[in-house]
Amino acid sequence: MFRALIMVTVCCLPLAAEELSDPMRPWDAAPQATVGATTKQQFRLTAILYSQDRRVAIVNGRTVGEGDRVHGAYVRKINRRSLVIEADGSAFRLALPQAATGIRHRSER
């Protein structure tokens, strides 16, 4: 009985191994899907670092700069509170949520 249990366990191990992902593979190495019908809802802008020397944004959990690609779309320009993405020949603007900026305008005081 013990021998049969070990055999079943050993035979089932390869099945469980197929579900595991390679922990050494970089996050950026995932294959990029084709853009197809790109919509604004496919992108989530969570942060922008804007300075004279550097402009970086976090889109869909990935750090991108001007000229980079994210999910097949081209990051055209990064502004203080938004960025412009170009996909499928059309450009659209992603803005930070008001609470995420931490900046109050004079009209809000």
N, CA, C and O atoms as a Tinker XYZ file with bonds, in Angstrom:
   436  protein
     1  N      0.818000   -1.187000    0.000000    73     2
     2  CA     0.000000    0.000000    0.000000    64     1     3
     3  C      0.865000    1.255000    0.000000    63     2     4     5
     4  O      0.603000    2.197000   -0.748000    81     3
     5  N      1.897000    1.265000    0.842000    73     3     6
     6  CA     2.797000    2.406000    0.927000    64     5     7
     7  C      3.500000    2.639000   -0.410000    63     6     8     9
     8  O      3.667000    3.780000   -0.840000    81     7
     9  N      3.905000    1.560000   -1.055000    73     7    10
    10  CA     4.587000    1.646000   -2.348000    64     9    11
    11  C      3.651000    2.251000   -3.409000    63    10    12    13
    12  O      4.092000    3.054000   -4.231000    81    11
    13  N      2.393000    1.879000   -3.396000    73    11    14
    14  CA     1.418000    2.416000   -4.351000    64    13    15
    15  C      1.196000    3.914000   -4.119000    63    14    16    17
    16  O      1.060000    4.684000   -5.070000    81    15
    17  N      1.163000    4.309000   -2.869000    73    15    18
    18  CA     0.990000    5.720000   -2.538000    64    17    19
    19  C      2.172000    6.546000   -3.041000    63    18    20    21
    20  O      1.983000    7.638000   -3.576000    81    19
    21  N      3.363000    6.040000   -2.876000    73    19    22
    22  CA     4.557000    6.731000   -3.365000    64    21    23
    23  C      4.536000    6.823000   -4.889000    63    22    24    25
    24  O      4.890000    7.862000   -5.445000    81    23
    25  N      4.132000    5.764000   -5.563000    73    23    26
    26  CA     4.071000    5.766000   -7.028000    64    25    27
    27  C      3.070000    6.808000   -7.539000    63    26    28    29
    28  O      3.352000    7.522000   -8.501000    81    27
    29  N      1.919000    6.890000   -6.901000    73    27    30
    30  CA     0.915000    7.877000   -7.314000    64    29    31
    31  C      1.446000    9.290000   -7.091000    63    30    32    33
    32  O      1.264000   10.163000   -7.940000    81    31
    33  N      2.094000    9.516000   -5.968000    73    31    34
    34  CA     2.655000   10.827000   -5.671000    64    33    35
    35  C      3.721000   11.208000   -6.683000    63    34    36    37
    36  O      3.725000   12.334000   -7.182000    81    35
    37  N      4.622000   10.291000   -6.994000    73    35    38
    38  CA     5.692000   10.556000   -7.955000    64    37    39
    39  C      5.118000   10.822000   -9.343000    63    38    40    41
    40  O      5.621000   11.685000  -10.062000    81    39
    41  N      4.090000   10.104000   -9.721000    73    39    42
    42  CA     3.474000   10.292000  -11.040000    64    41    43
    43  C      2.727000   11.619000  -11.138000    63    42    44    45
    44  O      2.612000   12.178000  -12.228000    81    43
    45  N      2.226000   12.122000  -10.037000    73    43    46
    46  CA     1.465000   13.375000  -10.053000    64    45    47
    47  C      2.358000   14.611000   -9.961000    63    46    48    49
    48  O      1.900000   15.711000  -10.272000    81    47
    49  N      3.595000   14.470000   -9.553000    73    47    50
    50  CA     4.490000   15.617000   -9.425000    64    49    51
    51  C      4.677000   16.382000  -10.731000    63    50    52    53
    52  O      4.625000   17.612000  -10.706000    81    51
    53  N      4.892000   15.726000  -11.870000    73    51    54
    54  CA     5.034000   16.502000  -13.112000    64    53    55
    55  C      3.792000   17.315000  -13.459000    63    54    56    57
    56  O      3.909000   18.378000  -14.069000    81    55
    57  N      2.624000   16.846000  -13.091000    73    55    58
    58  CA     1.405000   17.604000  -13.366000    64    57    59
    59  C      1.379000   18.912000  -12.589000    63    58    60    61
    60  O      0.957000   19.940000  -13.119000    81    59
    61  N      1.819000   18.885000  -11.361000    73    59    62
    62  CA     1.859000   20.096000  -10.544000    64    61    63
    63  C      2.970000   21.029000  -10.999000    63    62    64    65
    64  O      2.837000   22.246000  -10.861000    81    63
    65  N      4.048000   20.503000  -11.531000    73    63    66
    66  CA     5.175000   21.327000  -11.961000    64    65    67
    67  C      4.826000   22.180000  -13.171000    63    66    68    69
    68  O      5.426000   23.240000  -13.357000    81    67
    69  N      3.891000   21.762000  -13.989000    73    67    70
    70  CA     3.511000   22.546000  -15.157000    64    69    71
    71  C      2.866000   23.870000  -14.773000    63    70    72    73
    72  O      2.942000   24.827000  -15.545000    81    71
    73  N      2.245000   23.956000  -13.628000    73    71    74
    74  CA     1.567000   25.167000  -13.201000    64    73    75
    75  C      2.529000   26.209000  -12.644000    63    74    76    77
    76  O      2.156000   27.377000  -12.533000    81    75
    77  N      3.735000   25.833000  -12.297000    73    75    78
    78  CA     4.696000   26.755000  -11.713000    64    77    79
    79  C      5.298000   27.645000  -12.790000    63    78    80    81
    80  O      5.501000   27.206000  -13.922000    81    79
    81  N      5.581000   28.890000  -12.441000    73    79    82
    82  CA     6.256000   29.787000  -13.372000    64    81    83
    83  C      7.720000   29.902000  -12.978000    63    82    84    85
    84  O      8.099000   29.614000  -11.843000    81    83
    85  N      8.519000   30.318000  -13.916000    73    83    86
    86  CA     9.949000   30.456000  -13.690000    64    85    87
    87  C     10.209000   31.682000  -12.815000    63    86    88    89
    88  O      9.956000   32.799000  -13.266000    81    87
    89  N     10.703000   31.525000  -11.583000    73    87    90
    90  CA    10.914000   32.679000  -10.711000    64    89    91
    91  C     12.082000   33.559000  -11.155000    63    90    92    93
    92  O     12.203000   34.689000  -10.683000    81    91
    93  N     12.930000   33.077000  -12.036000    73    91    94
    94  CA    14.085000   33.849000  -12.489000    64    93    95
    95  C     13.792000   34.663000  -13.755000    63    94    96    97
    96  O     14.631000   35.454000  -14.185000    81    95
    97  N     12.628000   34.479000  -14.346000    73    95    98
    98  CA    12.289000   35.209000  -15.566000    64    97    99
    99  C     11.933000   36.651000  -15.212000    63    98   100   101
   100  O     11.124000   36.877000  -14.312000    81    99
   101  N     12.519000   37.630000  -15.901000    73    99   102
   102  CA    12.190000   39.032000  -15.620000    64   101   103
   103  C     10.728000   39.326000  -15.943000    63   102   104   105
   104  O     10.133000   38.675000  -16.802000    81   103
   105  N     10.154000   40.304000  -15.255000    73   103   106
   106  CA     8.760000   40.672000  -15.485000    64   105   107
   107  C      8.556000   41.151000  -16.912000    63   106   108   109
   108  O      7.513000   40.886000  -17.508000    81   107
   109  N      9.531000   41.848000  -17.467000    73   107   110
   110  CA     9.412000   42.395000  -18.815000    64   109   111
   111  C      9.497000   41.330000  -19.892000    63   110   112   113
   112  O      9.220000   41.615000  -21.057000    81   111
   113  N      9.874000   40.110000  -19.535000    73   111   114
   114  CA    10.056000   39.066000  -20.535000    64   113   115
   115  C      8.748000   38.436000  -20.980000    63   114   116   117
   116  O      8.739000   37.609000  -21.892000    81   115
   117  N      7.654000   38.810000  -20.357000    73   115   118
   118  CA     6.359000   38.253000  -20.767000    64   117   119
   119  C      6.042000   38.703000  -22.183000    63   118   120   121
   120  O      6.277000   39.864000  -22.519000    81   119
   121  N      5.523000   37.831000  -23.013000    73   119   122
   122  CA     5.221000   38.219000  -24.385000    64   121   123
   123  C      4.181000   39.329000  -24.426000    63   122   124   125
   124  O      3.180000   39.291000  -23.711000    81   123
   125  N      4.434000   40.305000  -25.267000    73   123   126
   126  CA     3.516000   41.419000  -25.419000    64   125   127
   127  C      2.375000   41.024000  -26.343000    63   126   128   129
   128  O      2.601000   40.505000  -27.436000    81   127
   129  N      1.184000   41.267000  -25.910000    73   127   130
   130  CA     0.023000   40.986000  -26.753000    64   129   131
   131  C     -0.118000   42.092000  -27.787000    63   130   132   133
   132  O      0.289000   43.229000  -27.550000    81   131
   133  N     -0.685000   41.763000  -28.912000    73   131   134
   134  CA    -0.918000   42.783000  -29.916000    64   133   135
   135  C     -1.966000   43.751000  -29.402000    63   134   136   137
   136  O     -2.853000   43.378000  -28.634000    81   135
   137  N     -1.855000   44.971000  -29.824000    73   135   138
   138  CA    -2.717000   46.009000  -29.286000    64   137   139
   139  C     -4.162000   45.811000  -29.708000    63   138   140   141
   140  O     -5.064000   45.932000  -28.879000    81   139
   141  N     -4.404000   45.509000  -30.979000    73   139   142
   142  CA    -5.778000   45.317000  -31.441000    64   141   143
   143  C     -6.599000   46.571000  -31.231000    63   142   144   145
   144  O     -6.162000   47.664000  -31.593000    81   143
   145  N     -7.753000   46.436000  -30.667000    73   143   146
   146  CA    -8.619000   47.581000  -30.394000    64   145   147
   147  C     -8.265000   48.131000  -29.021000    63   146   148   149
   148  O     -8.858000   47.739000  -28.016000    81   147
   149  N     -7.312000   49.026000  -28.979000    73   147   150
   150  CA    -6.838000   49.574000  -27.718000    64   149   151
   151  C     -7.827000   50.605000  -27.190000    63   150   152   153
   152  O     -8.292000   51.477000  -27.924000    81   151
   153  N     -8.134000   50.486000  -25.918000    73   151   154
   154  CA    -9.000000   51.461000  -25.276000    64   153   155
   155  C     -8.278000   52.046000  -24.077000    63   154   156   157
   156  O     -7.312000   51.478000  -23.568000    81   155
   157  N     -8.765000   53.182000  -23.644000    73   155   158
   158  CA    -8.168000   53.869000  -22.510000    64   157   159
   159  C     -8.256000   53.026000  -21.238000    63   158   160   161
   160  O     -7.400000   53.143000  -20.361000    81   159
   161  N     -9.277000   52.182000  -21.128000    73   159   162
   162  CA    -9.474000   51.375000  -19.928000    64   161   163
   163  C     -8.416000   50.283000  -19.773000    63   162   164   165
   164  O     -8.296000   49.708000  -18.691000    81   163
   165  N     -7.651000   49.981000  -20.814000    73   163   166
   166  CA    -6.620000   48.952000  -20.720000    64   165   167
   167  C     -5.389000   49.436000  -19.964000    63   166   168   169
   168  O     -4.524000   48.636000  -19.610000    81   167
   169  N     -5.307000   50.737000  -19.716000    73   167   170
   170  CA    -4.131000   51.305000  -19.078000    64   169   171
   171  C     -4.517000   51.958000  -17.760000    63   170   172   173
   172  O     -5.543000   52.630000  -17.651000    81   171
   173  N     -3.657000   51.740000  -16.752000    73   171   174
   174  CA    -3.895000   52.332000  -15.435000    64   173   175
   175  C     -2.656000   53.113000  -15.025000    63   174   176   177
   176  O     -1.595000   52.534000  -14.794000    81   175
   177  N     -2.794000   54.406000  -14.939000    73   175   178
   178  CA    -1.711000   55.290000  -14.526000    64   177   179
   179  C     -1.781000   55.460000  -13.016000    63   178   180   181
   180  O     -2.789000   55.929000  -12.487000    81   179
   181  N     -0.701000   55.077000  -12.312000    73   179   182
   182  CA    -0.731000   55.151000  -10.849000    64   181   183
   183  C      0.213000   56.189000  -10.268000    63   182   184   185
   184  O     -0.003000   56.652000   -9.148000    81   183
   185  N      1.268000   56.573000  -11.009000    73   183   186
   186  CA     2.210000   57.552000  -10.467000    64   185   187
   187  C      3.003000   58.202000  -11.587000    63   186   188   189
   188  O      3.193000   57.621000  -12.656000    81   187
   189  N      3.466000   59.427000  -11.319000    73   187   190
   190  CA     4.347000   60.140000  -12.244000    64   189   191
   191  C      5.459000   60.783000  -11.432000    63   190   192   193
   192  O      5.200000   61.426000  -10.414000    81   191
   193  N      6.691000   60.611000  -11.879000    73   191   194
   194  CA     7.844000   61.317000  -11.327000    64   193   195
   195  C      8.275000   62.305000  -12.399000    63   194   196   197
   196  O      8.728000   61.904000  -13.472000    81   195
   197  N      8.137000   63.589000  -12.114000    73   195   198
   198  CA     8.394000   64.622000  -13.114000    64   197   199
   199  C      9.431000   65.594000  -12.573000    63   198   200   201
   200  O      9.211000   66.229000  -11.542000    81   199
   201  N     10.556000   65.711000  -13.259000    73   199   202
   202  CA    11.579000   66.683000  -12.890000    64   201   203
   203  C     12.220000   67.216000  -14.163000    63   202   204   205
   204  O     11.881000   66.777000  -15.262000    81   203
   205  N     13.136000   68.152000  -14.021000    73   203   206
   206  CA    13.815000   68.701000  -15.195000    64   205   207
   207  C     14.663000   67.643000  -15.884000    63   206   208   209
   208  O     14.799000   67.648000  -17.107000    81   207
   209  N     15.229000   66.741000  -15.103000    73   207   210
   210  CA    16.146000   65.742000  -15.643000    64   209   211
   211  C     15.465000   64.451000  -16.079000    63   210   212   213
   212  O     15.974000   63.738000  -16.943000    81   211
   213  N     14.316000   64.152000  -15.484000    73   211   214
   214  CA    13.739000   62.823000  -15.692000    64   213   215
   215  C     12.216000   62.867000  -15.629000    63   214   216   217
   216  O     11.627000   63.566000  -14.806000    81   215
   217  N     11.598000   62.099000  -16.525000    73   215   218
   218  CA    10.142000   61.962000  -16.529000    64   217   219
   219  C      9.817000   60.481000  -16.622000    63   218   220   221
   220  O     10.106000   59.825000  -17.623000    81   219
   221  N      9.208000   59.965000  -15.556000    73   219   222
   222  CA     8.907000   58.539000  -15.465000    64   221   223
   223  C      7.470000   58.387000  -14.963000    63   222   224   225
   224  O      7.003000   59.165000  -14.132000    81   223
   225  N      6.782000   57.372000  -15.483000    73   223   226
   226  CA     5.420000   57.085000  -15.039000    64   225   227
   227  C      5.281000   55.596000  -14.760000    63   226   228   229
   228  O      6.045000   54.783000  -15.280000    81   227
   229  N      4.312000   55.251000  -13.948000    73   227   230
   230  CA     3.997000   53.843000  -13.701000    64   229   231
   231  C      2.641000   53.565000  -14.336000    63   230   232   233
   232  O      1.611000   54.084000  -13.905000    81   231
   233  N      2.671000   52.731000  -15.375000    73   231   234
   234  CA     1.466000   52.362000  -16.114000    64   233   235
   235  C      1.310000   50.850000  -16.029000    63   234   236   237
   236  O      2.218000   50.107000  -16.402000    81   235
   237  N      0.177000   50.400000  -15.547000    73   235   238
   238  CA    -0.099000   48.968000  -15.375000    64   237   239
   239  C      0.985000   48.282000  -14.545000    63   238   240   241
   240  O      1.348000   47.137000  -14.815000    81   239
   241  N      1.500000   48.986000  -13.537000    73   239   242
   242  CA     2.504000   48.411000  -12.652000    64   241   243
   243  C      3.904000   48.382000  -13.223000    63   242   244   245
   244  O      4.804000   47.808000  -12.609000    81   243
   245  N      4.112000   48.984000  -14.381000    73   243   246
   246  CA     5.423000   48.968000  -15.036000    64   245   247
   247  C      5.960000   50.390000  -15.157000    63   246   248   249
   248  O      5.224000   51.302000  -15.534000    81   247
   249  N      7.236000   50.584000  -14.840000    73   247   250
   250  CA     7.861000   51.889000  -14.954000    64   249   251
   251  C      8.226000   52.161000  -16.407000    63   250   252   253
   252  O      8.919000   51.365000  -17.041000    81   251
   253  N      7.754000   53.293000  -16.929000    73   251   254
   254  CA     8.008000   53.653000  -18.324000    64   253   255
   255  C      8.448000   55.103000  -18.411000    63   254   256   257
   256  O      8.110000   55.926000  -17.560000    81   255
   257  N      9.204000   55.397000  -19.453000    73   255   258
   258  CA     9.613000   56.758000  -19.749000    64   257   259
   259  C      9.110000   57.149000  -21.124000    63   258   260   261
   260  O      8.507000   56.338000  -21.826000    81   259
   261  N      9.358000   58.394000  -21.509000    73   259   262
   262  CA     8.955000   58.844000  -22.836000    64   261   263
   263  C      9.683000   58.015000  -23.882000    63   262   264   265
   264  O     10.896000   57.825000  -23.797000    81   263
   265  N      8.947000   57.526000  -24.863000    73   263   266
   266  CA     9.527000   56.696000  -25.910000    64   265   267
   267  C      9.434000   55.204000  -25.647000    63   266   268   269
   268  O      9.686000   54.404000  -26.548000    81   267
   269  N      9.074000   54.812000  -24.428000    73   267   270
   270  CA     8.936000   53.385000  -24.103000    64   269   271
   271  C      7.602000   52.850000  -24.608000    63   270   272   273
   272  O      6.717000   53.605000  -25.012000    81   271
   273  N      7.485000   51.532000  -24.575000    73   271   274
   274  CA     6.237000   50.873000  -24.964000    64   273   275
   275  C      5.666000   50.141000  -23.757000    63   274   276   277
   276  O      6.399000   49.572000  -22.949000    81   275
   277  N      4.355000   50.168000  -23.656000    73   275   278
   278  CA     3.655000   49.438000  -22.607000    64   277   279
   279  C      2.450000   48.766000  -23.256000    63   278   280   281
   280  O      1.568000   49.435000  -23.794000    81   279
   281  N      2.424000   47.453000  -23.200000    73   279   282
   282  CA     1.359000   46.645000  -23.806000    64   281   283
   283  C      1.118000   47.028000  -25.262000    63   282   284   285
   284  O     -0.026000   47.130000  -25.706000    81   283
   285  N      2.203000   47.239000  -25.996000    73   283   286
   286  CA     2.109000   47.530000  -27.419000    64   285   287
   287  C      1.829000   48.981000  -27.754000    63   286   288   289
   288  O      1.814000   49.337000  -28.932000    81   287
   289  N      1.607000   49.829000  -26.770000    73   287   290
   290  CA     1.343000   51.247000  -27.011000    64   289   291
   291  C      2.608000   52.055000  -26.730000    63   290   292   293
   292  O      3.437000   51.665000  -25.908000    81   291
   293  N      2.744000   53.176000  -27.417000    73   291   294
   294  CA     3.914000   54.036000  -27.337000    64   293   295
   295  C      3.637000   55.198000  -26.384000    63   294   296   297
   296  O      2.625000   55.886000  -26.517000    81   295
   297  N      4.543000   55.416000  -25.418000    73   295   298
   298  CA     4.411000   56.541000  -24.491000    64   297   299
   299  C      5.016000   57.760000  -25.178000    63   298   300   301
   300  O      6.237000   57.882000  -25.284000    81   299
   301  N      4.161000   58.652000  -25.638000    73   299   302
   302  CA     4.612000   59.808000  -26.413000    64   301   303
   303  C      5.164000   60.920000  -25.524000    63   302   304   305
   304  O      6.262000   61.417000  -25.774000    81   303
   305  N      4.419000   61.319000  -24.489000    73   303   306
   306  CA     4.833000   62.442000  -23.646000    64   305   307
   307  C      4.337000   62.239000  -22.221000    63   306   308   309
   308  O      3.231000   61.748000  -21.995000    81   307
   309  N      5.181000   62.630000  -21.261000    73   307   310
   310  CA     4.807000   62.583000  -19.845000    64   309   311
   311  C      4.774000   64.015000  -19.326000    63   310   312   313
   312  O      5.765000   64.740000  -19.417000    81   311
   313  N      3.634000   64.413000  -18.785000    73   311   314
   314  CA     3.456000   65.736000  -18.193000    64   313   315
   315  C      3.434000   65.592000  -16.673000    63   314   316   317
   316  O      3.618000   64.495000  -16.147000    81   315
   317  N      3.211000   66.692000  -15.974000    73   315   318
   318  CA     3.200000   66.651000  -14.507000    64   317   319
   319  C      2.078000   65.782000  -13.938000    63   318   320   321
   320  O      2.287000   65.081000  -12.947000    81   319
   321  N      0.900000   65.816000  -14.546000    73   319   322
   322  CA    -0.247000   65.086000  -13.993000    64   321   323
   323  C     -0.880000   64.114000  -14.975000    63   322   324   325
   324  O     -1.907000   63.510000  -14.667000    81   323
   325  N     -0.282000   63.952000  -16.155000    73   323   326
   326  CA    -0.866000   63.058000  -17.152000    64   325   327
   327  C      0.211000   62.600000  -18.121000    63   326   328   329
   328  O      1.347000   63.072000  -18.084000    81   327
   329  N     -0.168000   61.669000  -18.991000    73   327   330
   330  CA     0.723000   61.262000  -20.067000    64   329   331
   331  C     -0.099000   60.982000  -21.309000    63   330   332   333
   332  O     -1.307000   60.756000  -21.238000    81   331
   333  N      0.581000   60.999000  -22.458000    73   331   334
   334  CA    -0.073000   60.748000  -23.736000    64   333   335
   335  C      0.448000   59.430000  -24.281000    63   334   336   337
   336  O      1.655000   59.235000  -24.420000    81   335
   337  N     -0.474000   58.528000  -24.588000    73   335   338
   338  CA    -0.136000   57.216000  -25.141000    64   337   339
   339  C     -0.691000   57.144000  -26.557000    63   338   340   341
   340  O     -1.801000   57.601000  -26.828000    81   339
   341  N      0.099000   56.564000  -27.453000    73   339   342
   342  CA    -0.334000   56.391000  -28.834000    64   341   343
   343  C     -0.439000   54.904000  -29.136000    63   342   344   345
   344  O      0.506000   54.145000  -28.918000    81   343
   345  N     -1.597000   54.497000  -29.641000    73   343   346
   346  CA    -1.823000   53.097000  -29.998000    64   345   347
   347  C     -2.784000   53.034000  -31.168000    63   346   348   349
   348  O     -3.752000   53.791000  -31.232000    81   347
   349  N     -2.515000   52.141000  -32.080000    73   347   350
   350  CA    -3.370000   51.943000  -33.254000    64   349   351
   351  C     -3.582000   53.231000  -34.037000    63   350   352   353
   352  O     -4.658000   53.445000  -34.595000    81   351
   353  N     -2.571000   54.089000  -34.086000    73   351   354
   354  CA    -2.671000   55.320000  -34.857000    64   353   355
   355  C     -3.437000   56.441000  -34.188000    63   354   356   357
   356  O     -3.589000   57.511000  -34.778000    81   355
   357  N     -3.922000   56.233000  -32.979000    73   355   358
   358  CA    -4.620000   57.307000  -32.272000    64   357   359
   359  C     -3.970000   57.523000  -30.911000    63   358   360   361
   360  O     -3.448000   56.592000  -30.298000    81   359
   361  N     -4.011000   58.765000  -30.456000    73   359   362
   362  CA    -3.401000   59.117000  -29.174000    64   361   363
   363  C     -4.496000   59.455000  -28.172000    63   362   364   365
   364  O     -5.534000   60.012000  -28.530000    81   363
   365  N     -4.249000   59.113000  -26.918000    73   363   366
   366  CA    -5.168000   59.499000  -25.863000    64   365   367
   367  C     -4.394000   59.811000  -24.604000    63   366   368   369
   368  O     -3.258000   59.369000  -24.430000    81   367
   369  N     -5.028000   60.587000  -23.717000    73   367   370
   370  CA    -4.391000   61.095000  -22.514000    64   369   371
   371  C     -4.865000   60.301000  -21.301000    63   370   372   373
   372  O     -6.060000   60.058000  -21.131000    81   371
   373  N     -3.906000   59.897000  -20.456000    73   371   374
   374  CA    -4.207000   59.266000  -19.169000    64   373   375
   375  C     -3.839000   60.264000  -18.080000    63   374   376   377
   376  O     -2.724000   60.785000  -18.067000    81   375
   377  N     -4.756000   60.530000  -17.181000    73   375   378
   378  CA    -4.499000   61.485000  -16.106000    64   377   379
   379  C     -4.474000   60.765000  -14.767000    63   378   380   381
   380  O     -5.154000   59.759000  -14.566000    81   379
   381  N     -3.675000   61.305000  -13.858000    73   379   382
   382  CA    -3.657000   60.780000  -12.494000    64   381   383
   383  C     -4.979000   61.110000  -11.808000    63   382   384   385
   384  O     -5.563000   62.164000  -12.058000    81   383
   385  N     -5.446000   60.221000  -10.953000    73   383   386
   386  CA    -6.622000   60.579000  -10.154000    64   385   387
   387  C     -6.289000   61.780000   -9.273000    63   386   388   389
   388  O     -5.137000   61.935000   -8.865000    81   387
   389  N     -7.248000   62.617000   -8.975000    73   387   390
   390  CA    -7.013000   63.840000   -8.202000    64   389   391
   391  C     -6.354000   63.545000   -6.859000    63   390   392   393
   392  O     -5.455000   64.279000   -6.448000    81   391
   393  N     -6.779000   62.484000   -6.161000    73   391   394
   394  CA    -6.222000   62.156000   -4.846000    64   393   395
   395  C     -4.780000   61.685000   -4.944000    63   394   396   397
   396  O     -4.041000   61.797000   -3.966000    81   395
   397  N     -4.352000   61.161000   -6.094000    73   395   398
   398  CA    -3.010000   60.619000   -6.230000    64   397   399
   399  C     -1.958000   61.699000   -6.408000    63   398   400   401
   400  O     -0.775000   61.435000   -6.193000    81   399
   401  N     -2.347000   62.901000   -6.791000    73   399   402
   402  CA    -1.348000   63.927000   -7.065000    64   401   403
   403  C     -0.796000   64.551000   -5.802000    63   402   404   405
   404  O      0.384000   64.899000   -5.752000    81   403
   405  N     -1.628000   64.701000   -4.776000    73   403   406
   406  CA    -1.164000   65.337000   -3.554000    64   405   407
   407  C     -0.970000   66.831000   -3.722000    63   406   408   409
   408  O     -0.426000   67.489000   -2.835000    81   407
   409  N     -1.406000   67.374000   -4.846000    73   407   410
   410  CA    -1.246000   68.794000   -5.140000    64   409   411
   411  C     -2.614000   69.454000   -5.057000    63   410   412   413
   412  O     -3.586000   68.967000   -5.633000    81   411
   413  N     -2.677000   70.551000   -4.345000    73   411   414
   414  CA    -3.920000   71.305000   -4.287000    64   413   415
   415  C     -3.753000   72.568000   -5.120000    63   414   416   417
   416  O     -2.737000   73.260000   -5.040000    81   415
   417  N     -4.744000   72.842000   -5.897000    73   415   418
   418  CA    -4.742000   74.069000   -6.677000    64   417   419
   419  C     -5.385000   75.175000   -5.858000    63   418   420   421
   420  O     -6.109000   74.904000   -4.900000    81   419
   421  N     -5.126000   76.407000   -6.230000    73   419   422
   422  CA    -5.668000   77.538000   -5.473000    64   421   423
   423  C     -7.187000   77.499000   -5.403000    63   422   424   425
   424  O     -7.772000   77.911000   -4.402000    81   423
   425  N     -7.825000   77.008000   -6.451000    73   423   426
   426  CA    -9.289000   76.960000   -6.464000    64   425   427
   427  C     -9.844000   75.938000   -5.473000    63   426   428   429
   428  O    -11.021000   76.008000   -5.120000    81   427
   429  N     -9.025000   74.994000   -5.020000    73   427   430
   430  CA    -9.470000   73.944000   -4.101000    64   429   431
   431  C     -9.249000   74.310000   -2.634000    63   430   432   433
   432  O     -9.743000   73.607000   -1.752000    81   431
   433  N     -8.536000   75.366000   -2.356000    73   431   434
   434  CA    -8.198000   75.724000   -0.971000    64   433   435
   435  C     -9.312000   76.431000   -0.277000    63   434   436
   436  O     -9.179000   76.797000    0.891000    81   435
